C-alpha cells in the first residue's frame, strides 16, 4: 500500500512539473497573445461554430442574420473574459509554485 502512495505522489509531482513548464511556455508569449488566441479566437470561435451547427443541424433552425451576428459578437467577448480568468488563476498557481520552490520571493505590500 505504501508503494502505491509513493507512486501516486511521484506521478502528481511529474504532472505538476509538466504543467508548470507548459504554463511557462504560454506565459513567455504574453498575456495579450494568450487572451486573443486562446480566448477570443480559439474558445470564442469554437463556441460560435458549435452553437451555429447545433442550431442548424439539431434544432433545424434557419440561419437568422441577427442571431448569427449577435453570436459572432458574444462568443469572442465571453472568450475574452474566460481567457483573462484562466490567465489570472494560472498566474496565481504559478507564483505559488515558484514561491514553494524558492525561485521567487513574495513582494512586500507596495512593491511591484
C-alpha positions as CSV (number, residue, x, y, z in Angstrom):
1,X,0.0,0.0,0.0
2,X,2.8,2.4,0.9
3,X,4.4,1.8,-2.5
4,X,1.2,2.8,-4.3
5,X,1.0,6.1,-2.4
6,X,4.6,6.9,-3.3
7,X,3.9,6.1,-7.0
8,X,0.9,8.4,-7.0
9,X,2.8,11.2,-5.3
10,X,5.6,10.9,-7.9
11,X,3.0,10.9,-10.7
12,X,1.4,14.0,-9.3
13,X,4.8,15.7,-8.9
14,X,5.7,14.9,-12.5
15,X,2.3,16.1,-13.8
16,X,2.7,19.3,-11.8
17,X,6.2,19.8,-13.2
18,X,4.9,19.4,-16.8
19,X,2.0,21.8,-16.2
20,X,4.4,24.4,-14.8
21,X,6.7,24.0,-17.9
22,X,3.7,24.3,-20.2
23,X,2.4,27.4,-18.5
24,X,5.9,28.9,-18.6
25,X,5.9,28.5,-22.4
26,X,2.5,30.1,-22.7
27,X,3.5,32.8,-20.3
28,X,6.5,33.8,-22.4
29,X,4.2,34.5,-25.3
30,X,2.4,37.1,-23.2
31,X,-1.0,37.8,-21.7
32,X,-2.3,39.6,-24.8
33,X,-1.4,36.7,-27.1
34,X,-2.9,34.2,-24.7
35,X,-6.2,36.2,-24.4
36,X,-6.5,36.8,-28.1
37,X,-5.5,33.4,-29.4
38,X,-6.8,31.1,-26.7
39,X,-9.8,33.1,-25.6
40,X,-11.2,35.2,-28.4
41,X,-10.2,33.1,-31.4
42,X,-10.0,29.6,-30.1
43,X,-12.7,29.4,-27.4
44,X,-15.0,32.1,-28.8
45,X,-14.6,30.7,-32.4
46,X,-15.3,27.1,-31.3
47,X,-18.4,28.1,-29.3
48,X,-19.7,30.2,-32.2
49,X,-19.3,27.3,-34.7
50,X,-20.7,24.7,-32.2
51,X,-23.7,26.9,-31.5
52,X,-24.4,27.6,-35.1
53,X,-24.1,23.9,-36.1
54,X,-26.3,22.9,-33.2
55,X,-29.0,25.4,-34.2
56,X,-28.9,24.3,-37.8
57,X,-28.5,20.5,-37.5
58,X,-30.1,19.6,-34.2
59,X,-32.8,22.3,-33.8
60,X,-33.4,22.6,-37.6
61,X,-33.4,26.3,-37.4
62,X,-32.8,28.5,-40.4
63,X,-29.9,30.9,-40.1
64,X,-31.0,34.3,-38.9
65,X,-28.5,37.0,-39.5
66,X,-29.4,38.9,-36.4
67,X,-28.8,35.9,-34.1
68,X,-25.6,35.0,-36.0
69,X,-24.2,38.5,-35.7
70,X,-25.1,38.6,-32.0
71,X,-23.4,35.2,-31.6
72,X,-20.4,36.4,-33.5
73,X,-20.1,39.3,-31.0
74,X,-21.0,37.5,-27.8
75,X,-18.8,34.3,-28.2
76,X,-15.5,36.2,-28.6
77,X,-16.5,38.6,-25.9
78,X,-17.1,35.7,-23.4
79,X,-13.9,34.0,-24.7
80,X,-12.0,37.2,-23.8
81,X,-13.2,37.1,-20.2
82,X,-12.7,33.3,-19.9
83,X,-9.1,33.7,-21.0
84,X,-8.5,36.6,-18.6
85,X,-9.8,34.4,-15.7
86,X,-7.7,31.4,-16.8
87,X,-4.6,33.7,-17.1
88,X,-5.2,35.1,-13.6
89,X,-5.7,31.7,-12.0
90,X,-2.7,30.2,-13.7
91,X,-0.6,33.1,-12.6
92,X,-1.7,32.6,-9.0
93,X,-0.8,28.9,-9.2
94,X,2.5,29.6,-10.9
95,X,3.6,32.2,-8.4
96,X,2.6,29.9,-5.5
97,X,4.6,27.0,-7.0
98,X,7.6,29.3,-7.6
99,X,7.5,30.6,-4.0
100,X,7.3,27.0,-2.7
101,X,10.4,26.1,-4.8
102,X,12.1,29.2,-3.5
103,X,12.6,30.6,-7.1
104,X,10.9,33.9,-6.3
105,X,10.2,35.7,-3.0
106,X,6.9,37.3,-2.1
107,X,6.8,41.0,-2.7
108,X,6.0,43.3,0.2
109,X,2.9,45.4,0.0
110,X,3.5,48.5,-2.1
111,X,6.2,46.8,-4.2
112,X,5.7,45.7,-7.8
